[in-house]
Amino acid sequence: MVSIVNHYEAAFGQWLAENRVQHIGVDQTRRRWFARDRLKSFDFVLYPDGRRLLLAEIKGRGFSGPVLRNLSGLQNWVTREDIRGLLQWQQVFQRQDPAADAILVFAYDLRQIDVETDGAETFEYDHRRYAFYGVRLEDYARNMTCRSPRWQTVMLPVEPFRKLAKPIRQWLE
């Protein structure tokens, strides 16, 4: 049985199931197997068309703004460890499948009931409403800037995020 760590991952897993996207959730309790290598695990292996393989790291963020237009106000920070670990996993999977790719999936918990989504797809799960956006890992790594040296976090500035972030459905078509 796969251990779902938080409501963002649970919501995304349910969205995948309801949209009949083949996927495997990564059992986070097995992370200690890789502790020696200090390789951070990811959250899902996706098979959107039954052939192509996508590794997905879910990053949950709250959104309390009134409008999603132009993706304004959406936090997209991650840790350097997230980037490093997912890049290493991508390389591992590419040894078997050179087309394997990795994405960061930002799951936004839309906290205002009347947030204007500007036509973006939303998903209701466990009395919450979510919007899911993906950014290709290599694009994120190429465009990221330091957010906090102390906390070892990085982020995409507004313009690259607007350009690179796509609704999750577009990644799976």
C-alpha positions as CSV (number, residue, x, y, z in Angstrom):
1,M,0.0,0.0,0.0
2,V,1.3,3.5,-0.9
3,S,1.6,6.0,1.8
4,I,0.1,9.4,0.8
5,V,1.9,12.1,2.8
6,N,-0.3,15.1,2.5
7,H,-3.6,16.3,1.1
8,Y,-1.9,17.8,-2.0
9,E,-0.6,14.4,-3.0
10,A,-3.9,12.7,-2.1
11,A,-5.8,15.2,-4.3
12,F,-3.5,14.8,-7.2
13,G,-3.6,11.0,-6.9
14,Q,-7.4,11.2,-7.0
15,W,-7.4,13.5,-10.0
16,L,-5.2,11.0,-11.8
17,A,-7.5,8.2,-10.9
18,E,-10.6,10.0,-12.0
19,N,-9.0,11.0,-15.3
20,R,-7.8,7.5,-15.9
21,V,-4.1,8.4,-16.0
22,Q,-2.0,5.3,-15.4
23,H,0.2,6.0,-12.5
24,I,2.1,4.5,-9.6
25,G,2.4,6.4,-6.3
26,V,5.9,6.1,-4.7
27,D,5.8,4.7,-1.2
28,Q,7.4,7.4,0.9
29,T,8.0,5.0,3.8
30,R,10.7,3.3,1.6
31,R,12.7,6.5,1.4
32,R,15.1,5.2,4.0
33,W,16.3,2.6,1.5
34,F,18.0,5.4,-0.3
35,A,19.2,7.3,2.8
36,R,22.7,6.1,2.2
37,D,22.7,7.8,-1.2
38,R,20.9,10.9,0.1
39,L,18.6,10.6,-2.9
40,K,15.3,12.3,-2.3
41,S,12.4,10.3,-3.6
42,F,9.6,11.7,-5.8
43,D,5.8,11.2,-5.6
44,F,4.4,9.6,-8.7
45,V,5.4,7.7,-11.9
46,L,2.9,8.7,-14.6
47,Y,2.2,6.8,-17.9
48,P,-0.1,9.3,-19.5
49,D,-0.4,7.5,-22.9
50,G,0.6,4.0,-21.7
51,R,4.1,4.5,-23.2
52,R,5.6,7.8,-22.2
53,L,7.0,8.0,-18.6
54,L,6.9,11.1,-16.4
55,L,8.3,11.3,-12.9
56,A,6.3,13.8,-10.8
57,E,7.2,15.6,-7.7
58,I,4.2,17.3,-6.0
59,K,4.6,20.6,-4.4
60,G,1.6,21.8,-2.4
61,R,1.0,25.5,-2.0
62,G,-1.9,27.5,-0.8
63,F,-3.4,30.3,-2.8
64,S,-5.5,33.0,-1.1
65,G,-5.6,35.5,-3.9
66,P,-8.8,36.6,-5.6
67,V,-7.8,35.8,-9.3
68,L,-5.6,33.2,-11.0
69,R,-5.2,35.3,-14.1
70,N,-1.7,35.3,-15.5
71,L,-0.7,32.9,-12.7
72,S,-0.1,36.0,-10.5
73,G,0.7,35.4,-6.8
74,L,1.4,31.6,-7.2
75,Q,4.3,30.4,-5.1
76,N,6.6,28.1,-6.9
77,W,9.6,27.6,-4.7
78,V,11.3,24.3,-4.1
79,T,14.4,23.1,-2.4
80,R,17.7,22.6,-4.1
81,E,17.5,19.0,-2.8
82,D,14.1,18.6,-4.7
83,I,15.9,19.6,-8.0
84,R,19.0,17.6,-7.4
85,G,17.1,14.4,-6.4
86,L,14.6,14.6,-9.2
87,L,17.3,15.2,-11.8
88,Q,19.2,12.1,-10.5
89,W,16.0,10.0,-10.6
90,Q,15.4,11.2,-14.2
91,Q,18.9,10.0,-15.2
92,V,18.2,6.6,-13.6
93,F,15.0,6.2,-15.5
94,Q,16.5,7.5,-18.8
95,R,19.0,4.6,-18.8
96,Q,16.0,2.3,-19.5
97,D,13.8,4.8,-21.4
98,P,15.7,7.8,-22.9
99,A,12.3,9.6,-23.4
100,A,11.6,9.6,-19.6
101,D,11.0,13.1,-18.3
102,A,10.3,14.7,-14.9
103,I,8.0,17.5,-13.9
104,L,7.3,19.5,-10.8
105,V,3.6,19.6,-10.2
106,F,2.4,22.6,-8.2
107,A,-0.9,21.7,-6.5
108,Y,-2.6,25.0,-5.4
109,D,-5.2,24.8,-2.7
110,L,-7.6,27.6,-3.7
111,R,-8.5,28.9,-0.3
112,Q,-11.1,31.6,-1.3
113,I,-14.4,30.1,-2.3
114,D,-15.0,32.8,-4.9
115,V,-11.5,32.9,-6.5
116,E,-11.7,33.7,-10.2
117,T,-9.9,30.9,-12.0
118,D,-9.9,32.6,-15.4
119,G,-11.2,29.4,-17.0
120,A,-8.5,27.1,-15.4
121,E,-9.5,23.6,-14.6
122,T,-10.0,23.0,-10.9
123,F,-10.6,19.8,-8.9
124,E,-12.5,19.3,-5.7
125,Y,-11.3,16.9,-3.2
126,D,-12.1,16.5,0.5
127,H,-13.9,19.9,0.7
128,R,-11.0,21.7,-0.9
129,R,-10.5,23.0,-4.5
130,Y,-7.2,22.6,-6.3
131,A,-5.5,23.8,-9.5
132,F,-2.6,21.7,-10.8
133,Y,0.2,23.2,-12.9
134,G,3.3,21.4,-14.2
135,V,6.8,22.7,-15.0
136,R,9.3,20.5,-16.8
137,L,12.2,19.9,-14.4
138,E,15.0,20.8,-16.8
139,D,13.2,24.1,-17.7
140,Y,12.8,24.9,-14.1
141,A,16.4,24.1,-13.3
142,R,17.6,26.2,-16.2
143,N,15.5,29.3,-15.2
144,M,15.5,29.1,-11.4
145,T,16.9,31.8,-9.1
146,C,17.8,31.7,-5.4
147,R,15.0,32.4,-3.1
148,S,16.8,31.8,0.2
149,P,20.4,30.8,0.6
150,R,19.8,29.9,4.3
151,W,17.0,27.5,3.5
152,Q,18.5,26.3,0.2
153,T,15.3,27.2,-1.7
154,V,15.0,28.3,-5.3
155,M,12.1,29.7,-7.4
156,L,11.1,30.8,-10.9
157,P,10.6,34.5,-11.4
158,V,7.2,35.5,-12.5
159,E,7.8,35.7,-16.2
160,P,9.5,32.4,-16.7
161,F,6.9,30.7,-14.5
162,R,4.1,32.2,-16.6
163,K,5.8,30.9,-19.7
164,L,6.7,27.4,-18.5
165,A,3.9,26.4,-16.1
166,K,1.1,24.6,-17.9
167,P,-2.1,23.1,-16.6
168,I,-1.4,19.5,-15.7
169,R,-3.8,18.2,-18.4
170,Q,-1.5,19.6,-21.1
171,W,1.4,17.6,-19.7
172,L,-0.6,14.4,-20.0
173,E,-2.0,14.8,-23.5
